[in-house]
């Protein structure tokens, strides 16, 4: 099966699943198409177990897609950019400090809490011996969150813009931070590298600082090129060049490509919103909205059929359940600790911790990072834990977050208080 045939098949399957969900299941698009793909994958596995079928086209398709490489090298940049350009600088600015602290501290807290708890839990409870560095690597890849379905639900309910910005901004930023932390532990674990404190500091400064600088410079260059043309087709072409060119260049020079794209999207959005023809700006945003919707639908279908490649047994199921509970605890701690400190200077609704914790869905990025690990028995354990957490968060948390969001709406008037100060008594 050629690459073109695989792409065509994935798009056809995604479109059919989207129609089925829209007509009968009526969940959010990404959740619905993943649920359908997951059910079909389970039916295929059962049929294989019963000896009804031996080979199937979906297993062949997903085995040739190279999901990890496809997402990280092909789709991640476009997905991050499509999300980042919708962040308005005037809304982001008052929440920049809380979002940055939640992203950086949250990922680090989650990584070490989840990593150590997984290490002790797997050794004591399940009897599976996973080295500590592998546990920390798993914790790093499972820490980034995916806001796609949650944001649509929050907007439909009508929660405050401040909370919406916290969810969206924190998720975009922690994708980049999570990739940097994962790369760090990947190097320690897989390549047996050792780093001094100075080397660790330089590693993070180079990855994060270099990405911020590159993203800003690339945005300004493309923005000035756009100002020299009045052709919307060329403007959209330049935005595509900005995304894929800066992503690959960041990867080539060794800085965080994910953070580069997030900064690129935010800076580019600010520039074009102030000095771009309204019709061109509308076409630009519409184009990237379509790209975002299509790629996310394809991504979640692929997430559903990745199940066909996983080595599953009863022991792995218990491991997945342990991982779900521990990751939820780690997410709660990674939110409640920064919020408790930030509340001295910034306003948070009493329900913000619950929304941010339960709405912290895991998505394709976590699975993609897990799939980049080299073959080993530890890789299989990490894949099972990652997939269990992702499926639980999308199917269970994604379909129940509306209950919390609806309750949150009752306190919306409180959320309209100034967001950069504590409410006065």
VENHU-V403027 format. One record per residue. N is the residue number from 0. RES is the residue in one letter. D_CENTER is the distance of its C-alpha to the mean C-alpha in Angstrom with 1 decimal. Layout:
((N,RES,D_CENTER) (N,RES,D_CENTER))
This chain:
((0,X,29.6) (1,X,28.7) (2,X,25.4) (3,X,26.5) (4,X,27.4) (5,X,24.0) (6,X,22.3) (7,X,24.9) (8,X,24.5) (9,X,20.8) (10,X,21.3) (11,X,24.3) (12,X,22.7) (13,X,19.7) (14,X,22.3) (15,X,24.5) (16,X,21.9) (17,X,20.9) (18,X,24.6) (19,X,25.2) (20,X,22.5) (21,X,23.8) (22,X,27.4) (23,X,27.4) (24,X,24.3) (25,X,23.1) (26,X,19.7) (27,X,16.8) (28,X,16.5) (29,X,13.1) (30,X,14.2) (31,X,17.7) (32,X,17.3) (33,X,15.3) (34,X,18.1) (35,X,20.7) (36,X,19.4) (37,X,19.2) (38,X,22.7) (39,X,24.1) (40,X,22.7) (41,X,24.4) (42,X,27.6) (43,X,27.7) (44,X,27.4) (45,X,30.1) (46,X,32.3) (47,X,32.0) (48,X,32.9) (49,X,35.9) (50,X,36.9) (51,X,36.7) (52,X,34.6) (53,X,34.1) (54,X,31.9) (55,X,29.6) (56,X,28.0) (57,X,24.4) (58,X,24.5) (59,X,26.1) (60,X,23.5) (61,X,20.4) (62,X,22.3) (63,X,22.9) (64,X,19.6) (65,X,18.2) (66,X,14.7) (67,X,13.2) (68,X,15.2) (69,X,14.7) (70,X,10.9) (71,X,10.9) (72,X,14.3) (73,X,14.6) (74,X,11.7) (75,X,8.9) (76,X,11.5) (77,X,12.4) (78,X,9.2) (79,X,8.6) (80,X,12.4) (81,X,12.7) (82,X,10.6) (83,X,12.5) (84,X,15.9) (85,X,15.9) (86,X,16.0) (87,X,19.7) (88,X,21.1) (89,X,23.7) (90,X,21.3) (91,X,19.0) (92,X,22.0) (93,X,23.3) (94,X,19.9) (95,X,19.0) (96,X,20.4) (97,X,18.8) (98,X,15.3) (99,X,15.9) (100,X,17.5) (101,X,14.9) (102,X,12.2) (103,X,14.6) (104,X,16.8) (105,X,14.1) (106,X,12.4) (107,X,15.9) (108,X,17.4) (109,X,14.9) (110,X,15.3) (111,X,19.1) (112,X,19.5) (113,X,17.6) (114,X,19.0) (115,X,22.5) (116,X,22.5) (117,X,21.3) (118,X,24.0) (119,X,26.7) (120,X,25.7) (121,X,25.7) (122,X,28.9) (123,X,30.8) (124,X,29.7) (125,X,28.8) (126,X,30.8) (127,X,28.2) (128,X,28.5) (129,X,25.2) (130,X,25.7) (131,X,24.2) (132,X,22.3) (133,X,20.6) (134,X,19.7) (135,X,18.2) (136,X,16.3) (137,X,14.8) (138,X,14.1) (139,X,12.4) (140,X,10.0) (141,X,9.4) (142,X,9.0) (143,X,5.5) (144,X,4.6) (145,X,3.7) (146,X,7.1) (147,X,8.4) (148,X,11.1) (149,X,11.8) (150,X,12.6) (151,X,14.9) (152,X,16.6) (153,X,17.1) (154,X,18.6) (155,X,20.9) (156,X,22.2) (157,X,22.7) (158,X,21.4) (159,X,22.1) (160,X,20.4) (161,X,20.0) (162,X,17.8) (163,X,15.8) (164,X,15.4) (165,X,14.5) (166,X,11.6) (167,X,10.3) (168,X,11.4) (169,X,10.3) (170,X,6.6) (171,X,7.2) (172,X,9.5) (173,X,8.1) (174,X,5.6) (175,X,9.1) (176,X,11.0) (177,X,9.3) (178,X,10.1) (179,X,13.5) (180,X,14.2) (181,X,13.4) (182,X,15.7) (183,X,18.3) (184,X,18.6) (185,X,18.4) (186,X,21.4) (187,X,23.2) (188,X,22.8) (189,X,23.2) (190,X,25.5) (191,X,27.3) (192,X,27.1) (193,X,28.4) (194,X,27.8) (195,X,29.9) (196,X,28.8) (197,X,29.5) (198,X,27.6) (199,X,24.5) (200,X,24.8) (201,X,25.4) (202,X,22.4) (203,X,20.0) (204,X,22.2) (205,X,22.2) (206,X,18.5) (207,X,17.6) (208,X,20.9) (209,X,21.4) (210,X,18.0) (211,X,18.9) (212,X,22.4) (213,X,21.5) (214,X,19.1) (215,X,21.9) (216,X,24.6) (217,X,23.0) (218,X,22.4) (219,X,26.1) (220,X,27.5) (221,X,25.9) (222,X,26.8) (223,X,30.4) (224,X,30.5) (225,X,29.4) (226,X,32.3) (227,X,34.7) (228,X,34.2) (229,X,34.5) (230,X,33.2) (231,X,29.9) (232,X,29.3) (233,X,29.6) (234,X,27.3) (235,X,24.5) (236,X,25.3) (237,X,25.1) (238,X,21.6) (239,X,20.6) (240,X,22.4) (241,X,20.7) (242,X,17.2) (243,X,18.1) (244,X,21.0) (245,X,19.3) (246,X,16.4) (247,X,19.1) (248,X,21.4) (249,X,19.0) (250,X,18.4) (251,X,22.2) (252,X,23.3) (253,X,21.0) (254,X,18.7) (255,X,14.9) (256,X,14.0) (257,X,10.5) (258,X,12.4) (259,X,15.2) (260,X,13.4) (261,X,12.1) (262,X,15.7) (263,X,17.1) (264,X,15.7) (265,X,16.9) (266,X,20.2) (267,X,20.8) (268,X,20.3) (269,X,22.7) (270,X,25.2) (271,X,25.4) (272,X,25.6) (273,X,28.8) (274,X,30.5) (275,X,29.7) (276,X,31.8) (277,X,30.5) (278,X,30.7) (279,X,28.8) (280,X,26.1) (281,X,25.8) (282,X,25.7) (283,X,23.0) (284,X,20.7) (285,X,21.6) (286,X,21.0) (287,X,17.4) (288,X,16.9) (289,X,18.3) (290,X,16.2) (291,X,12.9) (292,X,14.5) (293,X,15.8) (294,X,12.9) (295,X,10.7) (296,X,13.9) (297,X,14.5) (298,X,11.2) (299,X,11.7) (300,X,15.3) (301,X,14.7) (302,X,12.7) (303,X,15.8) (304,X,18.3) (305,X,16.8) (306,X,18.7) (307,X,21.8) (308,X,21.3) (309,X,20.8) (310,X,24.0) (311,X,24.4) (312,X,27.3) (313,X,28.3) (314,X,27.6) (315,X,24.0) (316,X,23.7) (317,X,24.9) (318,X,22.6) (319,X,19.6) (320,X,21.1) (321,X,21.6) (322,X,18.0) (323,X,16.9) (324,X,19.4) (325,X,18.8) (326,X,15.0) (327,X,15.9) (328,X,18.6) (329,X,16.6) (330,X,14.1) (331,X,17.2) (332,X,18.9) (333,X,16.2) (334,X,16.5) (335,X,20.2) (336,X,21.5) (337,X,20.1) (338,X,21.0) (339,X,24.4) (340,X,25.1) (341,X,23.8) (342,X,25.9) (343,X,28.9) (344,X,28.1) (345,X,25.5) (346,X,25.6) (347,X,23.2) (348,X,24.1) (349,X,25.2) (350,X,22.5) (351,X,19.6) (352,X,18.9) (353,X,18.9) (354,X,16.6) (355,X,14.0) (356,X,14.5) (357,X,14.7) (358,X,12.1) (359,X,9.4) (360,X,8.0) (361,X,6.3) (362,X,5.3) (363,X,6.6) (364,X,5.3) (365,X,7.2) (366,X,10.0) (367,X,10.3) (368,X,11.0) (369,X,13.3) (370,X,15.1) (371,X,15.9) (372,X,18.1) (373,X,21.8) (374,X,23.7) (375,X,25.1) (376,X,25.6) (377,X,23.0) (378,X,20.4) (379,X,21.3) (380,X,21.0) (381,X,17.5) (382,X,16.4) (383,X,18.1) (384,X,16.6) (385,X,13.0) (386,X,13.7) (387,X,15.6) (388,X,13.0) (389,X,10.4) (390,X,13.5) (391,X,14.8) (392,X,12.0) (393,X,11.6) (394,X,15.3) (395,X,16.9) (396,X,14.8) (397,X,13.7) (398,X,17.4) (399,X,18.9) (400,X,17.0) (401,X,19.6) (402,X,22.3) (403,X,21.1) (404,X,20.3) (405,X,23.8) (406,X,25.4) (407,X,23.6) (408,X,25.3) (409,X,28.6) (410,X,28.0) (411,X,26.9) (412,X,30.1) (413,X,29.4) (414,X,26.1) (415,X,28.1) (416,X,29.7) (417,X,29.2) (418,X,25.7) (419,X,26.9) (420,X,29.6) (421,X,30.4) (422,X,32.5) (423,X,36.2) (424,X,38.4))
